[in-house]
């Protein structure tokens, strides 16, 4: 099979021939039909301490058809259209019982969406309803990341004022959930206005670009300082900027995952009496909620997808995305010629 491989930092992904894997217990082999390019894949192939091992095929936002199942794969069957958490976990440790499989002591990555075929853990798989496309299925993973973070904020009400820093896929997904989960006013902030239309499509009431008058403009848009600032930029300085913008007694939720040292001024956060919270990944319940929400007709997240490319085009497109992307989500279609 063809797969895009991380060779080493500083080199483009390489399209290589790899053996088609065979499913073991609780596993299924899928034909990948869509896989989203995630910013974390760019970060983890950049020469940072967080780089994935050389020789890895990245890609963890995928959906496809089940072609073969291993022992004890029920209820997933051959022919099912599925998405899945891109990991395998034991199911029995405290982290698994808390639906935090990323922290399982026996965690195993099951990425590989940048290839024609990959293995999934059938215990972490969800069948796609007929209403949803493969692209919808590949959006479940980023939507689930944002969902878990927003839900950890606690109940949102009609008086909640939410600001989101960063208008890429994670920020736009956070706007979607802030709106659906009851947020009152939602504003998005970015360095440029190129994703202003996406922000509106995902439920934001307003859009602002970073400027010297941002705090005043934000308060005017929201009717006061934000109770919640969600950091989805993933860049150095974004957490401190969020601390500066949030109102006294508010909450800053960081979803961006900056991989560089990022100093903050704790005294500002302390004197504002704010809560600084982080969230990572998701559990199976988050994936199920995302699929159910899309199946119920909440299809605004389709606006995230701005481009679909072939596997052959992936290495070059991946490199251009390192300097920024003009679309929130680029999808790879490994079935395309």
N, C-alpha and C positions, 0 to 999 in steps of 0.2 A: 504494500500500500504506500501511497504518498503521504508524507507528513512534513510539516515545518518544524525544524529542530533549532534550538538555541545552541549554537556552537561555542561561542564565548563572547564576552562583552567587547564591544567595539566592532563586531562583525554582524552583518545582516543574518536573519534566520536563513537556514538552508533547507531547500526541499530535497528530502532524501527518501529512498525506498526502505521501508521497514517491514518486518514480518507482521502479518495480521495477528493480533493477540487472541488467545483462546480463553474463554471465561472459566473461572474456577467457581468454587462454592459461593453462593449469594452474588454472583456476577452475571452480567449480560454483555454481549458485544453489540454495539450499535453502529449503524451507518450514520455518520454525522451529516446533517443537512444544513445546519446553521450554527455558527459560533461567533459570539461577539468578541471584539478586541477590547480588553480591559486595560485601564491605565496601570493597574498593578503589574500586568505583564511587561509593560514598558519599563516600569520601575525595577522589576526583578530581572531584567536583562541589561542593566545599565552600568554594571561594574560596582554596585553597592554591596555592603555586607549582607543584604537581603536577597542577592541573586539566587535564582534556582540553579540546580546542578547543571553543568554543561552536558549536552546530550539529551536534555528534556524536550519533549514536545509540549509547549504551553497550550493554553486555551481551556477555560473553565466555565464559559457561559454557553452551553451547547444544548442542542435538541436533535433527535434523530429517530430512526427506526430500529427496533430490536431484531437482530438477525439470528442470534444464537444465545441460548441460556445455559448456564452451568447448573450443577446440583443445588437444590434448595433455593431456587430463584423465584418461586411463587411469591406474590401473585403476578409478577411480570412475565409476559409470554412473548414468544416470537410473533412479530407483526405489530406489537404495540408501538405507538408513537409516544415518546417520553422525553422528559427532561429529568435531571438528577443533580443532587448535590455533588460537587466534584471531589468527593472524598469518601473513604471507607473508614468506619469506626466500629468499636467493639459492641456498642449498644448497652453495656453493663456497668461501666465505670461511673463515678459521680458526675463527670461532665456530660456523658451521654444521657444519663437519666435526667439531667437538667436541660436537655436539648441544646447542648453546646458541643457538637461533635468536633469542632475545630480543636478543642482542648483535650480530646480523647488521648489516653496514654498509648493507644495502639493506632493512632491516626496514620492514614496512608493517602497521599494525594492521588486523585483519579482525574487528572486533567487530560490533555491529549485531544482537545477539540480542534486543534489546528492540524488535523489529520483526517483521512477518509473514514477511519474507523477508530473507536476507542472503547474501553471497558467502563462499565458503571457498576456501582454497588446497588443491587436491586432493592435493598432495604432503604435506600435513599432516593428511590426513583418515583416519579409521579407520572401517570398516564396523562397525555394531553387530550382534552375533550375535542370533539369534532369541530367545535367553534373556533379553535385556535390553530394558528399556523406554526410552522417550525420557527419562524422568526419570533413569534410570541413566546414560544417555549424558551428560546435563548435569552429573552429579556427577563425571565423569572429570576435568574441569579442576581443581577444588579438590583432589581426591584426588592428582592428579599433582604439584601444588605441594608438598603435604606429603611425598609419596613421595620426590621428589628431595632434599628437605632431610634426611629421615631416613636415606636411603642415603648421603649425604655424611658421616654420622657414622662410617661404617665398620661392620664387623660387630657386631651386638648378640648377647649371649650370655645364658644363663640366670642369670648373676650380675649382669647389668646392672640398675641402678636408675634409672628414668626418671621425671622429674616434668615435667608439662606445665602451663604457666601460660596460662590462657584456655581456656574450654570452648565456644567457638563452632565454626564449621565447620572452620577451619584447625587449631585445637587438637584437636578430636575426630578429624579425619582423621589427625593426627600420632599420636594414641593408637592408632588402627586399624593404622597401619603399624608402630609400635613393637612392638605385640603380634605381628603377622604375621611380622615380620622377626627375631623371636627374643628380644625384650626380656624380662627376667626379671620384674621388678615395675614396674608402670606406675601412677602416681598423677596425677590431674588436680586442678587448683587453679583456683578462680574466685571472683569477688566474692560470688556468691549460689549457692544450691543448685538453681536452677531447671533446670539441665542435668545434674543428677546421674544421672538415668535414661539420658540420651544417653551419658554417659561410660561407664556400665556396658555399654551395648549395643555401644559401639565398642571394648571390650576393656580398659578401665581396671580395675585391681584395687581402687582406692579413690578417694574424692573428698573434697577438703577445701575449705573456704572460707577466705578471707584473714582472719587474726586475729593477735593478738600472739604466740600460741604456735605459729604455723605451722611454724617450723623444727623444733621438737621433735616436733610431731605428724607431720610429713613423715618424719623419720628413723624414728619408731616404725612408721609404715605401711610404709616401704620396707625396713626392717632396716638402716638407715644413711643417711648423707647421699647424695643422688642423684649418680650419676656424670654424668648428663646432665640438663640442664634445657632444655626446648624452650619458647621464648617465642612464644606465639600470640595474645597479647592486643592488640598493636598500639597500646598506650596509653603515654603518658609515664610513666616510672618502671618500666616492666615489665622492661627489660633490667637495670637495677640490682638490682631485686628478684630476678631470676634469678641474677645474680652472687652475691648474698647467700646464696641457697639452695643453690647447687651445692657439692658437696664439693671438697676440695683436689685439684688435678690433674684436675678434671672439664672438661666442655664445656658451654658455653651456645650453643644454636642459636636464632637469631632468625628467625622466619617472619612476625611480626606486621606489619611494615611501617609503623611509626609515622611520620607525616608532620610531626610537630612536633619542634623541637629537644629533645633528650632527654639531659641531662647524665648522665654516669656518673662513678664514682670509680675511675680506672684503678689506683690503688694497691691497692685491695681485690682486683681481678682479678689483679694482678701477684703479690701476696703469696700468693694462693691457687693461683698457677701454673696458671690455667685457660686454656682455649682459647675464644675468642669467635668464632663463625662465623655468617655470614649465608647465606641461600639465597633465590633468586628464580626463579619460573616453573619451566620444565620443557622437555624435549625430546620428540621423537616416541616415543623408546623408553619414556619414562615413561607416555605416554598408552597405548601398546600394553600395557604391564605392568598398568595399571589395568583396561583392558577385559578382559584375560585373567583377572585375579584375580576380577573380578565374574562373568565367564562361568563360572568354575570353581565358583561357588556361594558365594563370600564376599560375601554381600549385606547385611552389617551396616550399610554406609553408607546404606542406604535410611532408616535411623532419622534421618538428618540432615534430611530433608525434613519440615517441620512445617506447611507451608501452600502452596497453589497458587492463584494469582490470575489474573485476565484481564489483558490488556494495558490495557484501559480503567481498571482499578483500580490500575495500577502507580504513577502519579504520587503519589497520596495515600499509598499504602503505603510508597513510597520515602521520603517525608518523615517518616512516623512512625518509620521505622527509624533515622533520624539520632539519635534519643534512646535507642536500644537496641532490641533485638528479643528476644522471648520464645521464638523458635524459631531453630535454627541456620541453616536454609536455607529461604528463601522462593523458590518457583519461579513463573515467569511462563509461562502457556500462551497464546501469541498466537492459537491457533486457537479459543479459547473465546469465546463470544458475550458 
